[in-house]
């Protein structure tokens, strides 16, 4: 055995625990779900082949599927751009050279590392219509606040607003992007007579587009998998106004034990996310500016 092959085998031996774990717990379930999506399977009995019946029912007969898909699409269309706008705005504010700026950055970043379950529990208390902090503040101004999480008109928008709670995570990435913009570009703009607003439009935002693009892609992927907050705070209600796609998929799999149908839903979700991601990558040529 030559030295090169021996080194390769040693390397494979070191990564073998990860490779085995990946094959057993990720790759195999991933491929197995393709087969299960064409079967009727309830875990306790053997899968029964039904062909494309799951997909046919899903796309043509299941009204809840389309409602859940619409809620998820609406959330992605509203929450993702709003998160980008707020994240960039915070990054611009926290990029200023003022005393104690590190403290402000820490304060805005901390919510993003709070576990989703904990933050959901906190917001359930804050948005409580009787004893909640928000309605208590509104009452001081003579405003009777609504039942934020139990009113179909407000529940969805409450979750959208709550999404801004963790915007500090993307804010840090935007800050890193701002620090990477060459200073000489601003110096040249100042010499040419450009003010702060024009410098931001012509220099800051174009140079920040790679970071915006990254957060856009990750935000879209995350929005289509939105689950934890809706499961804990509303469980899809009221009137299915917060029944997100991933929540409905979870119900089909673990409440109704319809694993074949849930696998079909998962593959539809996978194809939609892959298609949207591919579309975003094609559009980047027109608006994302790479300095090199």
TAGICOR-V797717 format. One line per field, one symbol per residue. ss: DSSP state (~ for helix, > for strand, _ for the rest). psi: psi as a letter, one per 20 degrees, with the letter a starting at -180 (. if undefined). burial: + if it has 24 or more other C-alpha atoms within 12 Angstrom, else -. A space follows every 50 residues. Layout:
ss = ???
psi = ???
burial = ???
This chain:
ss = __~~~~~~~~~~~~~~~~~~~~~~~~~~~~~~~~~~__>>_______>>_ __~~~~~~~~__~~~~~~~~~~~~~~~~~~~~~~~~~~~~~~~_______ ~~~~~~~~~~~~~__~~~~~~~~~~~______~~~~~~~~__________ ____~~~~~~~~~~~~_~~~~~~~~~~~~___~~~~~~~~~____~~~~~ ~~~~~~~~~~~~~~~~~~~~~~~~___~~~~~~___________~~~~~~ ~~~~~___~~~~~~~~~~~~~~~~~~~~~~~~~~~~~_____
psi = prhghghghgghhhihggggggggifgghghhhgghijropkghrqpppj cjgghgggihiohhghghgggggggghghghghgghgggggggjiqnrpj hhggggghhghijpqhgghghghhghjphgjqgghgghhhjjpoqrngij phhhgghghghhhihkihghhhghghhhhipphhghghhghijpagghhg ghggghiihhgggghgghggghhijpggghgghhkiaqkjiknrghghgg ghgigikmhgghhgghhggghgggggggghhhihhiipoph.
burial = --------------------------------+++++++++--------- ---++--+-----++-+++-++++++-+++++++-+++++++-++----- ----+--++-++---+--++--++-++++----+----------+-++++ +--++++++++++++++++++++++-++--+----+------------+- --+++++++++++++++++++++++++++++++++++--+++++++++++ +++----++++++++++++---+--++--+------------
